[in-house]
Amino acid sequence: MCMALFSGSVDKLIGAGVVLSGSAADDMDVEVFVLLQGARAFIKGNEDKIDNLAEATHLKKEFFEALEKVNVPKWHEFFEQAKELTNVKIHVCSLAGKLWGGEKIEDFNELVDDICGIGEYITAAEEADVHLFI
Amino acid sequence: MTNEELNALPIAKTIDARGTACPGPLLAAKKAIGEINPGDIMEILSSDEGTKKDIPKWANKKGHEYLGTAEESGFFKIFMKK
């Protein structure tokens, strides 16, 4: 599976994490390409600072309360768990990284495997059976 | 199988995933399946409705055998054989 993760909002990151969990249960190989806004979430130290929503922004307080009530893991915990269970590679687009202050691999958190160019994403998208854009 | 028959099965491993929402129970089952031997039976306790369909489908896809689901009070038990 190939996933383009454009969004860096916490609701979409959780959604992406749930999808990754499903693919982990299925032992799928997954290539995640972190594009523009997504890269902000993967800058070292930003994991728990991400609290903006892409949708239903007026219900932010209720959304976060519901996440806690339903015992939903943090977005990066979904990603960590999926990486433990199956072959998930996370590539950050070099342009996206630069926009948020990430030039080198050490600028990003431990979820990130490498920094890539858009050509690698296109090739992976061409080869994948399933392709998602989040 | 009836609830009674399912509850009489010899259980090699019990996963209590109550209190976690989807995909928690599925991932708990995925982690635990590696810890039992072929032929062993595992039961997964869950209160998440999505799990009722998820685990049987996952089990069959992965070559395990889904044996049935027993309803309890406020949760259910899914039985599968590795």
Backbone of each chain as ProteinMPNN parsed JSONL, in Angstrom:
{"seq_chain_A": "MCMALFSGSVDKLIGAGVVLSGSAADDMDVEVFVLLQGARAFIKGNEDKIDNLAEATHLKKEFFEALEKVNVPKWHEFFEQAKELTNVKIHVCSLAGKLWGGEKIEDFNELVDDICGIGEYITAAEEADVHLFI", "coords_chain_A": {"N_chain_A": [[0.838, -1.184, 0.0], [0.407, 2.253, -0.683], [0.68, 5.39, 0.776], [-0.141, 8.737, 0.647], [0.533, 11.239, 2.762], [-0.647, 14.085, 3.263], [-1.823, 15.777, 5.053], [-1.408, 17.465, 8.179], [-2.94, 17.559, 10.374], [-4.478, 16.682, 13.469], [-6.758, 15.04, 13.5], [-6.794, 13.848, 10.956], [-4.34, 12.61, 11.024], [-4.756, 10.685, 12.982], [-6.697, 9.196, 11.671], [-5.148, 8.239, 9.536], [-3.416, 6.701, 11.024], [-5.103, 4.698, 12.013], [-5.781, 3.378, 9.658], [-3.237, 2.462, 8.976], [-2.888, 0.666, 11.054], [-4.741, -1.319, 10.407], [-3.57, -2.267, 8.076], [-1.276, -3.248, 9.162], [-2.197, -5.402, 10.658], [-2.778, -7.051, 8.597], [-0.338, -7.661, 7.6], [0.748, -6.109, 5.555], [2.985, -4.493, 3.245], [3.912, -1.178, 3.591], [4.227, 2.034, 2.235], [4.702, 5.208, 3.289], [4.289, 8.482, 2.319], [5.198, 11.548, 3.33], [3.84, 14.569, 2.839], [3.687, 18.126, 2.112], [1.905, 19.721, 4.466], [1.862, 17.654, 6.241], [4.448, 17.134, 7.134], [5.069, 18.735, 9.308], [4.133, 17.472, 11.601], [5.973, 15.49, 11.977], [8.357, 16.558, 12.672], [10.988, 16.523, 14.99], [9.967, 16.465, 18.334], [7.562, 17.678, 17.896], [5.426, 15.953, 17.999], [3.453, 15.754, 20.088], [2.493, 18.258, 20.072], [0.79, 18.789, 18.107], [-2.361, 19.861, 17.511], [-4.361, 20.763, 15.917], [-7.38, 20.638, 13.991], [-8.66, 19.216, 10.936], [-11.254, 19.004, 10.169], [-14.572, 19.797, 11.327], [-13.868, 21.88, 13.093], [-14.967, 23.588, 14.943], [-15.786, 21.934, 16.92], [-13.695, 21.136, 18.446], [-12.947, 20.914, 21.213], [-14.825, 19.06, 22.203], [-14.175, 16.917, 20.586], [-11.56, 16.203, 21.407], [-12.107, 15.499, 24.017], [-13.739, 13.302, 23.589], [-11.946, 11.537, 22.362], [-10.341, 10.905, 24.513], [-12.175, 9.733, 26.231], [-12.976, 7.461, 24.803], [-10.683, 6.153, 24.823], [-8.672, 6.371, 22.855], [-5.607, 5.838, 21.236], [-2.687, 8.042, 21.006], [-1.903, 9.873, 17.994], [0.683, 9.317, 17.039], [1.268, 7.007, 18.361], [-0.265, 5.066, 17.094], [1.128, 4.955, 14.696], [3.664, 4.108, 15.577], [3.074, 1.571, 16.592], [2.145, 0.261, 14.291], [4.486, 0.231, 12.804], [5.989, -1.483, 14.319], [4.724, -3.873, 13.875], [4.501, -4.458, 11.159], [5.933, -3.999, 7.849], [6.446, -0.881, 7.596], [7.317, 1.98, 5.987], [8.409, 5.263, 6.407], [8.591, 8.096, 4.608], [9.801, 11.346, 4.23], [8.977, 14.115, 2.333], [11.4, 16.118, 0.818], [11.107, 18.848, 0.281], [8.823, 19.47, 1.802], [9.785, 18.973, 4.367], [11.735, 20.986, 4.63], [10.134, 23.267, 4.663], [9.124, 23.216, 7.204], [11.29, 23.368, 8.799], [12.906, 21.128, 8.798], [15.731, 19.74, 7.717], [17.537, 17.664, 7.689], [17.78, 14.111, 8.41], [18.011, 13.784, 11.176], [16.544, 15.852, 12.162], [14.019, 15.035, 12.345], [11.451, 12.977, 13.952], [11.604, 9.626, 15.438], [9.99, 8.02, 13.911], [10.392, 8.454, 11.282], [11.894, 7.259, 8.327], [13.421, 8.059, 6.11], [14.442, 10.855, 4.0], [12.892, 12.027, 1.105], [12.486, 12.413, -2.499], [10.01, 13.638, -4.835], [9.809, 11.898, -6.931], [10.232, 9.335, -5.98], [7.909, 8.862, -4.598], [6.007, 8.898, -6.665], [6.788, 6.665, -8.123], [6.354, 4.638, -6.225], [3.603, 4.906, -5.929], [2.745, 4.146, -8.43], [3.389, 1.471, -8.392], [1.962, 0.342, -6.31], [-0.781, -1.654, -4.999], [-2.839, -0.587, -3.584], [-3.684, 2.764, -3.084], [-3.614, 5.612, -1.184], [-4.671, 8.934, -0.429], [-4.254, 11.21, 2.006]], "CA_chain_A": [[0.0, 0.0, 0.0], [1.118, 3.527, -0.729], [-0.145, 6.44, 1.371], [0.366, 10.104, 0.634], [0.011, 11.898, 3.945], [-0.508, 15.52, 3.044], [-2.369, 16.516, 6.193], [-0.704, 17.442, 9.457], [-3.913, 17.829, 11.438], [-4.506, 15.51, 14.334], [-7.843, 14.115, 13.135], [-6.385, 13.054, 9.788], [-3.221, 11.757, 11.441], [-5.341, 9.522, 13.662], [-7.301, 8.391, 10.6], [-4.057, 7.542, 8.842], [-2.896, 5.705, 11.962], [-6.042, 3.569, 12.068], [-5.6, 2.638, 8.402], [-1.957, 1.748, 9.098], [-3.101, -0.461, 11.963], [-5.398, -2.373, 9.626], [-2.597, -2.865, 7.15], [-0.324, -4.0, 9.986], [-2.837, -6.682, 10.981], [-2.747, -7.833, 7.357], [1.078, -7.849, 7.199], [1.022, -5.43, 4.282], [4.091, -3.547, 3.145], [3.325, 0.157, 3.408], [5.121, 3.175, 2.022], [4.01, 6.456, 3.591], [5.018, 9.662, 1.847], [4.704, 12.697, 4.078], [3.916, 15.742, 1.969], [3.599, 19.474, 2.694], [1.488, 20.001, 5.845], [2.114, 16.473, 7.07], [5.813, 17.098, 7.675], [5.124, 19.451, 10.596], [3.888, 16.523, 12.685], [7.088, 14.547, 12.101], [9.544, 17.256, 13.173], [11.288, 16.055, 16.345], [9.398, 17.277, 19.419], [6.24, 18.214, 17.531], [4.396, 14.902, 18.032], [2.337, 16.037, 20.998], [2.074, 19.662, 19.954], [-0.184, 18.871, 17.023], [-3.716, 19.809, 18.065], [-5.327, 21.386, 15.003], [-8.255, 19.702, 13.276], [-8.979, 19.551, 9.546], [-12.71, 19.024, 10.032], [-15.365, 20.085, 12.536], [-12.959, 22.629, 13.968], [-15.733, 24.212, 16.028], [-16.04, 20.92, 17.951], [-12.37, 20.655, 18.861], [-12.94, 20.53, 22.627], [-15.607, 17.823, 22.314], [-13.43, 15.857, 19.895], [-10.46, 15.745, 22.262], [-12.707, 14.819, 25.178], [-14.216, 11.993, 23.123], [-10.766, 10.687, 22.153], [-9.906, 10.421, 25.827], [-13.23, 8.863, 26.771], [-12.992, 6.192, 24.069], [-9.365, 5.551, 25.021], [-7.995, 6.301, 21.553], [-4.186, 6.173, 21.363], [-2.238, 9.249, 20.316], [-1.697, 9.57, 16.574], [1.998, 8.714, 16.769], [1.284, 5.643, 18.91], [-0.753, 4.207, 15.998], [2.222, 4.795, 13.737], [4.713, 3.297, 16.218], [2.603, 0.194, 16.677], [2.116, -0.302, 12.932], [5.872, -0.016, 12.393], [6.467, -2.667, 15.046], [4.038, -5.091, 13.437], [4.672, -4.763, 9.741], [6.959, -3.209, 7.179], [5.964, 0.466, 7.26], [8.423, 2.927, 5.797], [7.907, 6.63, 6.357], [9.481, 8.98, 3.861], [9.353, 12.745, 4.262], [9.334, 14.896, 1.151], [12.453, 17.058, 1.216], [10.545, 20.208, 0.246], [7.936, 19.607, 2.96], [10.633, 19.06, 5.556], [12.361, 22.316, 4.676], [9.125, 24.266, 5.013], [8.879, 23.184, 8.657], [12.567, 23.417, 9.521], [13.585, 19.827, 8.823], [16.623, 19.597, 6.557], [18.241, 16.389, 7.763], [17.013, 13.049, 9.057], [18.007, 13.958, 12.637], [15.566, 16.886, 12.535], [12.701, 14.4, 12.426], [11.331, 11.992, 15.03], [12.08, 8.27, 15.121], [9.096, 7.333, 12.969], [10.809, 8.748, 9.907], [12.985, 6.407, 7.824], [14.33, 8.834, 5.267], [13.927, 12.034, 3.296], [12.822, 11.576, -0.285], [12.004, 13.332, -3.516], [8.662, 13.284, -5.299], [9.917, 10.785, -7.883], [10.09, 8.07, -5.253], [6.478, 8.72, -4.306], [5.28, 8.542, -7.901], [7.117, 5.271, -8.444], [5.657, 3.77, -5.266], [2.166, 4.977, -6.233], [2.536, 3.344, -9.642], [3.576, 0.035, -8.123], [1.112, -0.145, -5.207], [-2.138, -2.132, -5.303], [-3.748, 0.342, -2.917], [-3.054, 4.067, -2.959], [-4.481, 6.542, -0.458], [-4.201, 10.312, -0.244], [-4.933, 11.685, 3.223]], "C_chain_A": [[0.882, 1.246, 0.0], [0.178, 4.594, -0.167], [0.561, 7.78, 1.244], [-0.278, 10.808, 1.814], [0.295, 13.393, 3.832], [-0.869, 16.296, 4.301], [-1.5, 16.385, 7.44], [-1.648, 17.766, 10.596], [-4.173, 16.537, 12.203], [-5.628, 14.536, 13.976], [-7.447, 13.242, 11.944], [-5.191, 12.158, 10.12], [-3.728, 10.51, 12.162], [-5.987, 8.597, 12.626], [-6.248, 7.586, 9.854], [-3.508, 6.427, 9.725], [-3.793, 4.484, 12.055], [-5.902, 2.718, 10.801], [-4.284, 1.845, 8.457], [-2.097, 0.532, 10.003], [-3.753, -1.627, 11.239], [-4.425, -3.05, 8.687], [-1.557, -3.667, 7.921], [-0.905, -5.364, 10.344], [-2.776, -7.62, 9.785], [-1.336, -8.096, 6.847], [1.404, -7.199, 5.863], [2.319, -4.637, 4.359], [3.484, -2.182, 2.848], [4.418, 1.203, 3.225], [4.307, 4.436, 2.275], [4.883, 7.612, 3.119], [4.399, 10.892, 2.489], [4.938, 13.943, 3.237], [3.601, 17.021, 2.766], [3.198, 19.63, 4.176], [1.822, 18.857, 6.793], [3.46, 16.526, 7.774], [5.932, 17.775, 9.04], [4.992, 18.476, 11.775], [5.099, 15.632, 12.963], [8.404, 15.219, 12.492], [9.743, 16.844, 14.636], [10.698, 17.016, 17.388], [8.012, 17.823, 19.123], [5.096, 17.23, 17.769], [3.174, 15.284, 18.873], [1.886, 17.493, 20.955], [0.984, 19.831, 18.901], [-1.59, 18.794, 17.612], [-4.742, 20.505, 17.167], [-6.14, 20.316, 14.28], [-8.468, 20.163, 11.847], [-10.485, 19.721, 9.377], [-13.373, 19.293, 11.383], [-14.533, 20.851, 13.558], [-13.691, 23.295, 15.14], [-16.039, 23.222, 17.154], [-14.739, 20.35, 18.519], [-12.363, 20.135, 20.313], [-13.66, 19.182, 22.805], [-14.853, 16.645, 21.7], [-12.315, 15.304, 20.791], [-10.982, 15.03, 23.508], [-13.163, 13.409, 24.791], [-13.045, 11.031, 22.905], [-10.314, 10.067, 23.469], [-10.904, 9.412, 26.396], [-13.198, 7.478, 26.108], [-11.619, 5.502, 24.146], [-8.613, 5.357, 23.701], [-6.514, 6.676, 21.745], [-3.85, 7.488, 20.666], [-1.872, 8.877, 18.881], [-0.37, 8.844, 16.339], [2.112, 7.319, 17.36], [0.738, 4.643, 17.881], [0.392, 3.91, 15.024], [3.319, 3.89, 14.303], [4.317, 1.827, 16.22], [2.601, -0.474, 15.3], [3.538, -0.629, 12.472], [6.452, -1.239, 13.097], [5.931, -3.954, 14.43], [4.221, -5.433, 11.962], [5.702, -3.808, 9.143], [6.371, -1.873, 6.715], [7.171, 1.387, 7.136], [7.831, 4.331, 5.666], [8.963, 7.534, 5.739], [8.927, 10.403, 3.942], [9.869, 13.448, 3.017], [10.324, 15.992, 1.56], [11.954, 18.51, 1.224], [9.684, 20.453, 1.486], [8.749, 19.781, 4.235], [11.215, 20.449, 5.711], [11.375, 23.383, 5.114], [8.891, 24.351, 6.518], [10.177, 23.093, 9.452], [13.3, 22.096, 9.616], [14.42, 19.612, 7.57], [17.248, 18.213, 6.504], [17.425, 15.389, 8.561], [16.938, 13.253, 10.578], [17.068, 15.076, 13.103], [14.165, 16.295, 12.752], [12.659, 13.376, 13.559], [11.66, 10.58, 14.515], [11.164, 7.491, 14.194], [9.631, 7.422, 11.538], [12.008, 7.886, 9.497], [13.953, 7.182, 6.947], [13.63, 10.056, 4.669], [13.949, 11.671, 1.813], [12.415, 12.714, -1.218], [10.671, 12.832, -4.053], [8.682, 12.099, -6.275], [9.709, 9.442, -7.211], [8.622, 7.801, -4.928], [5.717, 8.265, -5.553], [5.548, 7.08, -8.267], [6.364, 4.316, -7.516], [4.156, 3.746, -5.555], [1.836, 4.125, -7.46], [2.538, 1.849, -9.334], [2.588, -0.529, -7.107], [-0.245, -0.64, -5.7], [-3.171, -1.166, -4.729], [-3.013, 1.663, -2.735], [-4.027, 5.029, -2.3], [-3.842, 7.916, -0.382], [-4.974, 10.896, 0.935], [-4.468, 13.094, 3.551]], "O_chain_A": [[1.954, 1.275, 0.604], [-0.977, 4.692, -0.58], [1.704, 7.941, 1.671], [-1.498, 10.959, 1.861], [1.343, 13.882, 4.254], [-0.291, 17.347, 4.579], [-0.933, 15.327, 7.712], [-1.215, 18.197, 11.664], [-4.094, 15.443, 11.646], [-5.463, 13.326, 14.134], [-7.728, 12.044, 11.925], [-5.051, 11.072, 9.558], [-3.196, 9.415, 11.977], [-5.844, 7.376, 12.693], [-6.436, 6.402, 9.576], [-3.175, 5.345, 9.241], [-3.305, 3.359, 12.164], [-5.906, 1.489, 10.867], [-4.234, 0.691, 8.03], [-1.495, -0.511, 9.748], [-3.368, -2.781, 11.428], [-4.454, -4.269, 8.523], [-1.015, -4.646, 7.408], [-0.192, -6.367, 10.335], [-2.729, -8.84, 9.944], [-1.158, -8.688, 5.782], [2.253, -7.694, 5.122], [2.699, -4.165, 5.43], [2.644, -2.048, 1.958], [5.398, 1.242, 3.969], [3.338, 4.707, 1.566], [6.058, 7.708, 3.471], [3.244, 11.237, 2.235], [6.076, 14.322, 2.959], [3.289, 16.963, 3.955], [4.07, 19.665, 5.045], [2.036, 19.062, 7.988], [3.601, 16.019, 8.887], [6.804, 17.423, 9.835], [5.648, 18.633, 12.805], [5.232, 15.083, 14.057], [9.433, 14.557, 12.628], [8.793, 16.818, 15.419], [10.911, 18.226, 17.322], [7.358, 18.374, 20.009], [3.929, 17.619, 17.746], [2.03, 15.157, 18.436], [1.005, 17.904, 21.71], [0.341, 20.877, 18.815], [-1.97, 17.759, 18.159], [-5.855, 20.8, 17.6], [-5.642, 19.226, 13.997], [-8.459, 21.363, 11.57], [-10.935, 20.497, 8.534], [-12.792, 19.041, 12.438], [-14.505, 20.506, 14.739], [-13.103, 23.534, 16.195], [-16.5, 23.624, 18.223], [-14.702, 19.222, 19.008], [-11.84, 19.057, 20.594], [-13.154, 18.283, 23.477], [-14.884, 15.529, 22.219], [-12.151, 14.091, 20.915], [-10.372, 14.076, 23.99], [-12.999, 12.456, 25.552], [-13.144, 9.847, 23.227], [-9.959, 8.89, 23.542], [-10.526, 8.386, 26.962], [-13.373, 6.457, 26.773], [-11.426, 4.413, 23.604], [-8.001, 4.315, 23.467], [-6.206, 7.706, 22.344], [-4.621, 7.985, 19.845], [-1.571, 7.72, 18.585], [-0.294, 7.895, 15.559], [2.948, 6.526, 16.924], [1.214, 3.51, 17.801], [0.589, 2.774, 14.594], [3.838, 3.019, 13.605], [5.12, 0.953, 15.893], [3.004, -1.629, 15.16], [3.763, -1.651, 11.823], [7.297, -1.944, 12.545], [6.593, -4.992, 14.456], [4.102, -6.596, 11.577], [6.257, -2.944, 9.822], [5.868, -1.752, 5.597], [7.946, 1.544, 8.079], [6.881, 4.554, 4.915], [10.061, 7.708, 6.269], [7.733, 10.628, 3.746], [11.055, 13.379, 2.694], [10.098, 16.705, 2.538], [12.345, 19.299, 2.084], [9.792, 21.493, 2.136], [8.441, 20.629, 5.073], [11.19, 21.023, 6.8], [11.735, 24.301, 5.851], [8.514, 25.397, 7.045], [10.16, 22.777, 10.642], [14.218, 21.951, 10.423], [13.887, 19.337, 6.496], [17.465, 17.655, 5.428], [16.504, 15.755, 9.29], [15.923, 12.934, 11.198], [16.827, 15.228, 14.301], [13.263, 16.955, 13.265], [13.7, 12.957, 14.065], [11.951, 10.376, 13.336], [11.527, 6.407, 13.736], [9.349, 6.564, 10.701], [13.0, 7.794, 10.22], [15.166, 6.987, 7.029], [12.423, 10.253, 4.812], [14.912, 11.079, 1.327], [12.055, 13.81, -0.787], [10.258, 11.714, -3.748], [7.686, 11.391, -6.421], [9.101, 8.532, -7.774], [8.158, 6.662, -4.976], [4.889, 7.356, -5.491], [4.639, 6.354, -8.671], [5.807, 3.313, -7.962], [3.513, 2.702, -5.441], [0.794, 3.474, -7.521], [1.793, 1.072, -9.93], [2.392, -1.743, -7.044], [-0.792, -0.129, -6.678], [-4.235, -0.955, -5.311], [-1.866, 1.688, -2.288], [-5.134, 5.238, -2.795], [-2.622, 8.043, -0.284], [-6.193, 11.055, 0.873], [-4.917, 13.679, 4.537]]}, "seq_chain_B": "MTNEELNALPIAKTIDARGTACPGPLLAAKKAIGEINPGDIMEILSSDEGTKKDIPKWANKKGHEYLGTAEESGFFKIFMKK", "coords_chain_B": {"N_chain_B": [[-21.574, -23.148, 16.312], [-22.886, -23.358, 19.629], [-23.311, -20.94, 22.316], [-22.688, -22.268, 24.657], [-21.155, -24.453, 23.781], [-19.007, -23.076, 22.653], [-17.952, -21.829, 24.91], [-17.012, -24.011, 26.217], [-14.738, -24.757, 24.996], [-11.223, -25.655, 24.836], [-9.045, -23.273, 25.917], [-6.169, -21.708, 24.806], [-5.14, -19.21, 24.942], [-6.168, -16.092, 26.253], [-7.358, -12.996, 25.266], [-7.911, -9.937, 26.571], [-9.509, -7.409, 25.37], [-11.303, -5.531, 26.036], [-12.518, -2.268, 26.455], [-10.859, -1.092, 24.696], [-11.046, 0.604, 21.6], [-11.792, -0.032, 18.095], [-8.821, 0.17, 16.178], [-7.92, -1.501, 18.228], [-8.64, -4.167, 19.437], [-8.227, -5.863, 17.21], [-5.506, -5.509, 16.628], [-4.455, -6.426, 19.009], [-5.149, -9.097, 18.852], [-3.681, -9.82, 16.612], [-1.057, -9.479, 17.567], [-1.023, -11.427, 19.562], [-1.402, -13.851, 18.29], [0.959, -14.848, 17.39], [2.025, -15.953, 19.6], [0.934, -18.372, 20.198], [0.481, -21.906, 19.461], [0.101, -23.729, 16.318], [-3.162, -24.998, 15.903], [-3.935, -24.372, 18.428], [-6.406, -22.712, 20.465], [-7.724, -19.46, 20.646], [-9.223, -16.882, 22.558], [-10.905, -13.801, 22.201], [-11.767, -11.074, 24.027], [-14.082, -8.535, 23.721], [-15.659, -5.298, 23.464], [-16.235, -3.798, 21.394], [-18.102, -3.094, 18.629], [-17.274, -3.22, 15.939], [-15.298, -5.104, 15.928], [-16.513, -7.566, 15.843], [-16.934, -8.232, 13.187], [-14.5, -7.73, 12.07], [-12.437, -9.405, 13.19], [-13.207, -12.144, 12.576], [-13.039, -11.967, 9.722], [-10.385, -11.238, 9.337], [-9.121, -13.441, 10.515], [-9.881, -15.578, 8.836], [-8.753, -14.713, 6.452], [-6.083, -14.884, 7.048], [-5.659, -17.536, 7.231], [-6.444, -18.824, 9.526], [-8.886, -20.355, 11.749], [-12.103, -19.249, 12.218], [-14.179, -19.663, 14.914], [-16.481, -18.91, 16.239], [-18.77, -16.606, 17.923], [-19.44, -15.663, 21.181], [-21.976, -14.257, 23.043], [-21.846, -12.106, 25.811], [-22.594, -10.426, 28.905], [-22.649, -7.195, 28.133], [-20.34, -7.409, 26.69], [-18.477, -9.439, 24.304], [-17.245, -12.672, 23.243], [-14.807, -13.757, 21.051], [-13.946, -16.59, 19.279], [-11.184, -18.315, 18.0], [-9.209, -20.54, 15.98], [-5.796, -21.241, 15.639]], "CA_chain_B": [[-21.468, -23.612, 17.693], [-23.682, -22.579, 20.596], [-22.534, -20.253, 23.363], [-22.224, -23.294, 25.607], [-20.065, -25.207, 23.129], [-17.843, -22.177, 22.527], [-17.382, -21.604, 26.242], [-16.4, -25.257, 26.708], [-13.513, -25.025, 24.22], [-9.974, -25.487, 25.588], [-8.468, -21.987, 25.507], [-4.717, -21.589, 25.025], [-4.815, -17.817, 25.255], [-7.283, -15.148, 26.327], [-6.987, -11.589, 25.085], [-8.973, -9.055, 27.053], [-9.372, -6.121, 24.671], [-12.417, -4.657, 26.407], [-12.016, -0.944, 26.823], [-10.17, -0.475, 23.561], [-11.88, 0.709, 20.403], [-11.16, -0.415, 16.843], [-8.381, -1.177, 15.822], [-7.24, -2.124, 19.366], [-8.794, -5.615, 19.56], [-7.626, -6.545, 16.054], [-4.057, -5.5, 16.799], [-4.15, -7.298, 20.148], [-5.223, -10.465, 18.324], [-2.546, -9.982, 15.691], [0.149, -9.658, 18.384], [-1.098, -12.647, 20.373], [-1.455, -15.069, 17.468], [2.329, -15.35, 17.284], [2.438, -16.556, 20.871], [0.317, -19.693, 20.391], [0.898, -22.918, 18.473], [-0.957, -24.154, 15.387], [-4.135, -25.893, 16.54], [-4.386, -23.752, 19.685], [-7.578, -21.829, 20.367], [-7.575, -18.177, 21.339], [-10.469, -16.127, 22.673], [-10.688, -12.362, 22.296], [-12.89, -10.394, 24.682], [-14.183, -7.175, 23.196], [-16.967, -4.643, 23.543], [-16.261, -2.919, 20.213], [-18.934, -3.785, 17.631], [-16.528, -3.442, 14.696], [-14.46, -6.294, 16.095], [-17.302, -8.765, 15.519], [-16.738, -8.568, 11.776], [-13.084, -7.584, 11.738], [-11.58, -10.53, 13.557], [-13.486, -13.308, 11.718], [-12.519, -11.755, 8.36], [-8.921, -11.27, 9.418], [-8.725, -14.819, 10.824], [-10.014, -16.397, 7.63], [-7.774, -14.234, 5.463], [-4.739, -15.29, 7.467], [-5.58, -18.998, 7.265], [-6.874, -19.372, 10.813], [-10.287, -20.754, 11.682], [-13.015, -18.537, 13.113], [-15.044, -20.701, 15.472], [-17.778, -18.361, 16.626], [-18.789, -15.487, 18.864], [-20.372, -15.871, 22.294], [-22.413, -12.992, 23.662], [-21.858, -12.033, 27.277], [-23.266, -9.213, 29.333], [-21.856, -5.978, 27.906], [-19.194, -7.683, 25.809], [-18.602, -10.733, 23.626], [-15.989, -13.41, 23.118], [-14.6, -14.311, 19.711], [-13.085, -17.763, 19.371], [-10.524, -18.676, 16.737], [-8.156, -21.553, 16.082], [-4.644, -20.921, 14.788]], "C_chain_B": [[-22.329, -22.742, 18.611], [-22.75, -21.873, 21.581], [-21.907, -21.264, 24.313], [-21.037, -24.067, 25.036], [-18.806, -24.344, 23.019], [-17.153, -22.012, 23.879], [-16.727, -22.849, 26.821], [-15.083, -25.569, 25.992], [-12.263, -24.849, 25.088], [-9.22, -24.249, 25.073], [-6.974, -21.94, 25.841], [-4.35, -20.166, 25.427], [-6.077, -16.958, 25.255], [-6.743, -13.729, 26.176], [-8.155, -10.748, 25.572], [-8.769, -7.674, 26.437], [-10.564, -5.216, 24.956], [-11.843, -3.31, 26.825], [-11.158, -0.33, 25.739], [-11.118, -0.474, 22.368], [-11.102, 0.178, 19.201], [-10.028, 0.578, 16.542], [-7.693, -1.931, 16.96], [-7.39, -3.635, 19.455], [-8.133, -6.403, 18.409], [-6.106, -6.613, 16.214], [-3.634, -6.385, 17.972], [-4.169, -8.759, 19.694], [-4.033, -10.769, 17.427], [-1.246, -10.235, 16.477], [0.147, -11.026, 19.067], [-1.014, -13.922, 19.537], [-0.058, -15.688, 17.321], [2.789, -16.086, 18.525], [1.803, -17.92, 21.113], [0.722, -20.626, 19.251], [-0.243, -23.243, 17.503], [-1.87, -25.181, 16.058], [-4.668, -25.338, 17.848], [-5.587, -22.842, 19.441], [-7.354, -20.579, 21.221], [-8.956, -17.532, 21.442], [-10.126, -14.655, 22.865], [-11.943, -11.737, 22.9], [-12.923, -8.945, 24.199], [-15.581, -6.615, 23.427], [-17.126, -3.679, 22.367], [-16.967, -3.647, 19.067], [-18.186, -4.107, 16.335], [-15.705, -4.72, 14.725], [-15.186, -7.569, 15.667], [-17.125, -9.206, 14.072], [-15.257, -8.623, 11.435], [-12.278, -8.852, 11.998], [-11.917, -11.796, 12.759], [-12.903, -13.16, 10.305], [-11.004, -11.856, 8.348], [-8.444, -12.713, 9.626], [-8.775, -15.68, 9.557], [-8.99, -16.016, 6.573], [-6.381, -14.751, 5.762], [-4.609, -16.809, 7.61], [-5.879, -19.612, 8.621], [-8.359, -19.722, 10.704], [-11.108, -19.978, 12.713], [-14.039, -19.542, 13.614], [-16.416, -20.178, 15.89], [-17.635, -17.241, 17.639], [-19.841, -15.759, 19.93], [-20.699, -14.531, 22.938], [-22.366, -13.119, 25.181], [-22.575, -10.742, 27.653], [-22.347, -8.005, 29.152], [-20.601, -6.185, 27.087], [-19.429, -9.01, 25.093], [-17.227, -11.368, 23.517], [-15.906, -14.012, 21.719], [-13.591, -15.452, 19.834], [-12.465, -18.066, 18.013], [-9.413, -19.692, 16.995], [-7.029, -21.194, 15.124], [-4.397, -22.07, 13.81]], "O_chain_B": [[-22.475, -21.541, 18.388], [-21.56, -22.177, 21.661], [-20.752, -21.13, 24.718], [-20.044, -24.302, 25.724], [-17.693, -24.811, 23.257], [-15.926, -22.052, 23.974], [-15.977, -22.768, 27.794], [-14.395, -26.529, 26.339], [-12.239, -23.995, 25.975], [-8.812, -24.206, 23.913], [-6.571, -22.106, 26.992], [-3.382, -19.941, 26.154], [-6.934, -17.08, 24.38], [-5.806, -13.322, 26.862], [-9.26, -10.841, 25.04], [-7.964, -6.877, 26.918], [-10.816, -4.257, 24.226], [-10.8, -3.242, 27.474], [-10.766, 0.832, 25.844], [-11.883, -1.414, 22.156], [-9.892, -0.035, 19.285], [-10.273, 1.78, 16.649], [-6.964, -2.891, 16.71], [-6.384, -4.339, 19.541], [-7.559, -7.471, 18.623], [-5.495, -7.652, 15.964], [-2.579, -7.018, 17.93], [-3.32, -9.555, 20.095], [-3.457, -11.855, 17.488], [-0.442, -11.09, 16.105], [1.177, -11.696, 19.143], [-0.593, -14.963, 20.04], [0.081, -16.899, 17.15], [3.818, -16.763, 18.511], [2.093, -18.564, 22.121], [1.234, -20.19, 18.22], [-1.414, -23.054, 17.832], [-1.397, -26.118, 16.701], [-5.716, -25.766, 18.331], [-5.755, -22.282, 18.357], [-6.866, -20.645, 22.349], [-9.761, -17.629, 20.516], [-9.191, -14.305, 23.586], [-13.038, -11.858, 22.351], [-11.923, -8.23, 24.262], [-16.552, -7.358, 23.566], [-18.035, -2.85, 22.349], [-16.496, -4.681, 18.592], [-18.432, -5.139, 15.709], [-15.447, -5.337, 13.692], [-14.568, -8.523, 15.194], [-17.16, -10.398, 13.766], [-14.815, -9.442, 10.629], [-11.532, -9.314, 11.134], [-10.998, -12.473, 12.299], [-12.342, -14.11, 9.759], [-10.415, -12.478, 7.464], [-7.484, -13.153, 8.994], [-7.834, -16.412, 9.25], [-8.432, -16.873, 5.888], [-5.596, -15.022, 4.853], [-3.576, -17.31, 8.055], [-5.599, -20.79, 8.846], [-9.006, -19.427, 9.699], [-10.845, -20.041, 13.914], [-14.698, -20.204, 12.812], [-17.395, -20.924, 15.892], [-16.547, -16.96, 18.143], [-20.995, -16.05, 19.615], [-19.807, -13.776, 23.326], [-22.797, -14.122, 25.75], [-23.104, -10.049, 26.784], [-21.396, -7.812, 29.909], [-19.872, -5.231, 26.818], [-20.477, -9.632, 25.267], [-16.197, -10.712, 23.671], [-16.828, -14.692, 21.268], [-12.521, -15.292, 20.421], [-13.158, -18.069, 16.995], [-8.779, -19.71, 18.05], [-7.264, -20.883, 13.956], [-3.471, -22.004, 13.001]]}, "name": "protein", "num_of_chains": 2, "seq": "MCMALFSGSVDKLIGAGVVLSGSAADDMDVEVFVLLQGARAFIKGNEDKIDNLAEATHLKKEFFEALEKVNVPKWHEFFEQAKELTNVKIHVCSLAGKLWGGEKIEDFNELVDDICGIGEYITAAEEADVHLFIMTNEELNALPIAKTIDARGTACPGPLLAAKKAIGEINPGDIMEILSSDEGTKKDIPKWANKKGHEYLGTAEESGFFKIFMKK"}
